[in-house]
Amino acid sequence: MMNDAVSAIYEKLNAHYGDLKWWPAKSPYEVMVGAVLTQNTAWSNVEKAIANFGERLTPRFVLDSDIAELADIIRSAGFFNQKATYLKAVTAWYAKYDFDVQTVRREPPEKIRPELLSVKGIGKETADSILLYAFGFPTFVVDAYTVRLCERYPINAGKSYDAIKVHFEANLPRSVDIYNNYHAAVVINCKDHCRKNKPLCDKCPLGETCERMELL
């Protein structure tokens, strides 16, 4: 690893949390659905929506369902009419690859990522989540928790999504496992310790090196 705060943080988080085995899903397609549904809502609401599918959570069911039926199933995830449209759009994209993970993986990520970003409702975070967790492409996912970590630690990675993504990827090995576990650990650490309004810094695994601790 390169000698940078990014790699040092990963070593500390990995030692503390171990292999977190993200993303929590039964299939790559469920990852895709979860990545869309988690936009602007808590994961607990996504879990309820996914549970409402029962055994019907398949690309064919989503494509064949009308918007109203699909929206009713995912109601707990919020913005259900929009998200129903997004689910149909990303599933239609997946249909071009015969709903086959290996067919997608045979393509370079430089081709697949722009395709996903052209799908209605798929932004950079959602696209990278699908690329990493559904298809196993080495691409780092940046979310609000990553931004918070950069601001508080601090990590001089820039302010934009692309700048932060480039900085993390430049200071880590190009590894699906590392990108996967790093993102998961940052999310969990921010939920447990580096909270938005009332951070619990005392027992944070990054407490000894985080500059925010020096200000307390």
C-alpha positions in Angstrom: 0.0 0.0 0.0 1.1 3.6 -0.6 2.0 5.7 2.4 -1.2 7.7 2.7 -3.9 8.4 5.2 -6.3 6.4 3.0 -4.3 3.2 3.4 -3.6 3.8 7.1 -7.3 4.2 7.8 -8.1 1.0 5.9 -5.6 -1.0 8.0 -7.1 0.3 11.2 -10.7 -0.3 10.1 -9.9 -3.7 8.8 -8.1 -4.7 12.0 -11.1 -3.6 14.0 -14.0 -4.9 11.9 -12.5 -7.7 9.8 -14.2 -9.0 6.7 -17.7 -7.5 6.6 -18.9 -9.6 3.6 -20.9 -6.8 1.9 -23.3 -6.3 0.0 -26.1 -8.1 2.0 -28.0 -9.8 -0.9 -29.0 -13.2 -2.2 -28.1 -12.5 -5.8 -26.4 -9.9 -8.0 -29.7 -8.7 -9.2 -30.9 -8.1 -5.6 -27.8 -5.9 -5.2 -28.9 -3.9 -8.2 -32.4 -3.5 -6.8 -31.0 -2.6 -3.4 -28.6 0.0 -4.8 -31.6 1.8 -6.4 -34.0 1.5 -3.5 -31.4 2.7 -0.9 -31.3 6.2 -2.6 -32.5 8.7 0.0 -33.7 6.2 2.6 -32.5 4.0 5.4 -31.4 0.4 4.6 -34.1 -0.9 7.0 -36.7 0.5 4.6 -35.0 -1.2 1.7 -35.0 -4.6 3.5 -38.8 -4.2 3.9 -39.3 -3.5 0.2 -37.1 -6.4 -0.8 -39.0 -8.7 1.6 -42.2 -7.7 -0.1 -41.0 -9.2 -3.4 -40.9 -12.7 -1.7 -39.7 -15.1 -4.4 -40.6 -12.7 -7.2 -37.4 -10.7 -7.1 -36.3 -11.5 -10.6 -35.5 -9.3 -13.6 -38.4 -10.8 -15.6 -40.9 -10.1 -12.9 -39.8 -6.4 -12.6 -39.9 -6.0 -16.4 -43.4 -7.6 -16.7 -44.9 -5.7 -13.7 -46.7 -2.4 -14.3 -45.5 0.6 -12.5 -48.3 0.7 -10.0 -47.8 -2.9 -8.9 -44.0 -2.4 -8.6 -44.5 0.9 -6.7 -46.8 -0.8 -4.2 -44.2 -3.5 -3.6 -41.4 -1.0 -2.9 -43.5 1.6 -1.1 -41.5 1.3 2.2 -38.4 2.5 0.3 -39.9 5.9 -0.3 -40.1 7.8 -3.7 -41.7 4.6 -4.8 -43.1 5.8 -8.1 -39.8 7.2 -9.2 -37.9 4.1 -8.0 -40.2 1.8 -9.8 -39.4 3.6 -13.0 -35.7 3.4 -12.2 -35.9 -0.3 -11.4 -37.5 -1.0 -14.8 -34.9 1.1 -16.5 -31.9 -0.6 -15.0 -33.5 -4.0 -15.5 -34.0 -3.2 -19.2 -30.3 -2.3 -19.4 -29.5 -5.7 -17.8 -31.7 -7.4 -20.3 -29.2 -6.4 -23.0 -26.8 -8.8 -21.4 -29.4 -11.6 -21.0 -29.5 -11.0 -17.2 -26.1 -12.8 -17.0 -23.4 -11.6 -14.7 -20.6 -13.2 -16.6 -21.7 -11.6 -19.8 -21.5 -8.2 -18.2 -18.1 -9.1 -16.6 -16.6 -9.9 -20.0 -17.0 -6.3 -20.9 -14.5 -3.6 -19.6 -15.7 -1.5 -16.7 -14.9 1.6 -18.8 -17.8 0.5 -21.1 -20.2 -0.7 -18.5 -20.0 2.4 -16.2 -21.0 5.0 -18.8 -23.9 2.7 -19.8 -25.2 2.5 -16.3 -24.8 6.3 -15.8 -27.0 6.7 -18.9 -29.8 4.8 -17.3 -32.6 6.9 -15.8 -32.1 7.2 -12.0 -28.6 5.8 -11.9 -26.1 8.3 -10.5 -22.4 7.7 -9.8 -22.8 6.2 -6.3 -25.5 3.8 -7.5 -23.5 2.9 -10.6 -20.4 2.2 -8.7 -22.3 0.1 -6.1 -23.7 -2.0 -8.8 -20.3 -2.4 -10.5 -18.5 -3.3 -7.3 -21.1 -5.4 -5.5 -23.1 -7.0 -8.2 -20.5 -7.5 -10.9 -17.2 -7.5 -9.0 -15.5 -4.7 -10.9 -12.8 -2.8 -9.0 -14.3 0.6 -8.6 -14.4 2.6 -5.3 -17.8 3.7 -4.0 -18.1 7.2 -2.6 -21.0 8.1 -0.4 -22.0 10.6 2.3 -20.1 8.6 4.9 -16.9 8.7 2.8 -17.3 12.5 2.5 -17.7 12.8 6.2 -14.6 10.7 6.9 -12.6 12.9 4.5 -13.8 16.1 6.2 -13.3 15.0 9.8 -10.1 12.9 9.6 -9.2 14.9 7.4 -8.2 13.4 4.1 -7.2 16.0 1.4 -9.1 14.2 -1.4 -11.0 17.1 -2.9 -14.7 17.8 -2.7 -16.3 16.2 -5.7 -17.4 12.6 -6.1 -14.8 12.0 -8.9 -11.9 13.6 -7.0 -12.5 11.5 -3.9 -12.9 8.3 -5.9 -9.7 9.0 -7.8 -7.8 9.8 -4.6 -8.9 6.6 -2.8 -8.2 4.4 -5.9 -4.8 6.0 -6.3 -3.8 5.1 -2.7 -5.1 1.6 -2.5 -4.3 -1.6 -4.4 -6.8 -2.2 -7.3 -8.7 -4.8 -5.4 -12.4 -5.7 -5.4 -12.0 -7.2 -1.9 -10.3 -4.1 -0.4 -12.8 -1.6 -2.1 -15.7 -3.7 -0.9 -14.5 -4.0 2.7 -13.3 -0.4 2.9 -16.6 1.0 1.9 -18.5 -1.3 4.3 -16.2 -0.4 7.2 -16.5 3.3 6.6 -20.3 3.0 6.6 -20.4 1.0 9.8 -17.9 3.2 11.5 -19.8 6.3 10.7 -23.0 4.8 12.0 -21.4 3.5 15.2 -19.0 6.3 15.9 -18.5 9.1 13.4 -22.2 10.1 13.5 -23.4 13.2 11.7 -24.8 15.2 14.7 -23.4 13.5 17.8 -20.2 11.7 17.1 -19.1 9.0 19.6 -15.3 9.5 19.3 -14.0 7.9 22.4 -14.1 4.3 21.2 -13.6 5.0 17.5 -10.9 2.8 16.0 -9.6 5.9 14.2 -9.6 8.0 17.4 -5.9 8.0 18.0 -5.1 9.5 14.6 -8.2 11.5 13.7 -7.6 15.3 14.0 -11.1 15.9 15.2 -10.2 14.1 18.5 -7.5 16.7 19.0 -10.2 19.4 19.1 -12.3 17.8 21.8 
